[in-house]
Amino acid sequence: MNPRVKTVQALPNYYLYLTFSSGEQKIYDCSHILDFGVFQELKNEQYFKQVYVLDGTIAWPNGQDICPDTVYLDSILSQKNIN
């Protein structure tokens, strides 16, 4: 099983800054999902910023979420700490 999301922070241009249970800090690019079904609502930047952690993955208030394994495997290691 891959590490799970512990914290999430919305960044500009539909990126998310994630900290995983392994301690890794990664960046996930959501731009590739914005034209699909329920994810179209994320195009609203104010709504996108409402992202939160739910059961080890990322989610939004209206029920959008992404498989935690996808989030981990498709994110890239962050080269710097932005906190």
C-alpha positions as CSV (number, residue, x, y, z in Angstrom):
1,M,0.0,0.0,0.0
2,N,1.3,3.5,-0.9
3,P,1.6,6.2,1.7
4,R,-1.6,8.3,2.3
5,V,-2.1,12.1,2.3
6,K,-1.6,13.8,5.7
7,T,-1.9,17.4,4.6
8,V,-2.9,19.3,1.5
9,Q,-2.5,22.9,0.4
10,A,-3.9,24.4,-2.9
11,L,-1.4,26.2,-5.0
12,P,-1.8,28.4,-8.2
13,N,-2.5,26.8,-11.5
14,Y,-4.4,23.7,-10.1
15,Y,-1.5,22.2,-8.2
16,L,-1.6,20.7,-4.8
17,Y,1.2,20.6,-2.2
18,L,0.9,17.3,-0.4
19,T,2.6,15.8,2.7
20,F,2.3,12.0,2.9
21,S,2.3,9.6,5.8
22,S,5.9,8.6,4.7
23,G,7.0,12.2,5.3
24,E,7.5,12.8,1.6
25,Q,6.4,16.2,0.2
26,K,5.0,16.1,-3.3
27,I,3.2,18.2,-5.9
28,Y,0.1,16.9,-7.7
29,D,-1.1,18.6,-10.9
30,C,-4.9,18.5,-11.2
31,S,-5.1,20.4,-14.5
32,H,-5.4,17.1,-16.5
33,I,-8.7,16.2,-14.8
34,L,-10.6,19.5,-15.0
35,D,-12.5,18.6,-18.2
36,F,-13.9,15.4,-16.9
37,G,-17.4,14.9,-15.3
38,V,-17.6,16.0,-11.7
39,F,-14.1,17.5,-11.7
40,Q,-15.2,20.3,-14.0
41,E,-16.4,22.1,-10.9
42,L,-12.7,22.4,-9.8
43,K,-12.1,24.9,-12.6
44,N,-13.6,27.5,-10.1
45,E,-10.4,28.5,-8.3
46,Q,-12.3,29.4,-5.1
47,Y,-13.8,26.0,-5.0
48,F,-10.5,24.3,-5.9
49,K,-9.0,25.9,-2.8
50,Q,-11.5,24.1,-0.6
51,V,-9.6,20.9,-1.0
52,Y,-9.1,18.9,2.2
53,V,-7.8,15.5,3.4
54,L,-10.4,12.7,3.7
55,D,-9.4,9.1,4.7
56,G,-5.8,9.6,3.4
57,T,-6.7,11.2,0.1
58,I,-7.8,14.6,-1.3
59,A,-11.4,15.6,-1.6
60,W,-13.7,18.6,-2.1
61,P,-17.0,19.5,-0.5
62,N,-19.3,18.3,-3.3
63,G,-17.9,14.8,-3.2
64,Q,-15.0,14.9,-5.7
65,D,-12.1,12.8,-4.6
66,I,-9.1,11.1,-6.2
67,C,-7.8,7.6,-5.5
68,P,-5.1,7.8,-2.9
69,D,-2.8,5.6,-4.9
70,T,-3.2,7.8,-8.0
71,V,-2.4,10.9,-6.0
72,Y,0.7,9.3,-4.7
73,L,2.0,7.7,-7.9
74,D,1.2,10.6,-10.2
75,S,2.6,13.4,-7.9
76,I,6.2,14.5,-8.2
77,L,8.7,15.1,-5.3
78,S,8.8,18.6,-4.1
79,Q,12.3,20.1,-4.3
80,K,11.6,22.7,-1.6
81,N,9.5,23.1,1.5
82,I,6.9,25.9,0.8
83,N,5.5,26.0,4.4
